[in-house]
Amino acid sequence: MTISLSDVEQAAHLARIGLDPAQLDHHLADLQQILTLVEQINAVDTDGIEPLSNPLDAVQRMRDDQVTETNQRDQFQPLSAATEDAHYLVPRVIE
């Protein structure tokens, strides 16, 4: 895939990034290298290969959930700006 200077300028405009016109050629070359790498990655045949969550095929150790903290609500709620029925009250953010 090839891109032009106008593509770089348009992408910069859409991203609201101010680019120095003297650096446009440099940015164009960088983006061309990135797109070339993406094309190389897309060309790799991955048929029959299952995705991995861990490249070492390690298994996570399981442990029992244990409470390690004590309930300190009665100590923390007096420090809050507002509470009601043991709940913290916060200002409305979305109108």
Secondary structure, DSSP 8 states (H G I E B T S, - for coil): ----HHHHHHHHHHTT----GGGHHHHHHHHHHHHHHHHHHHHS--TT----SSTT------------S---HHHHGGGSS-EETTEE-------
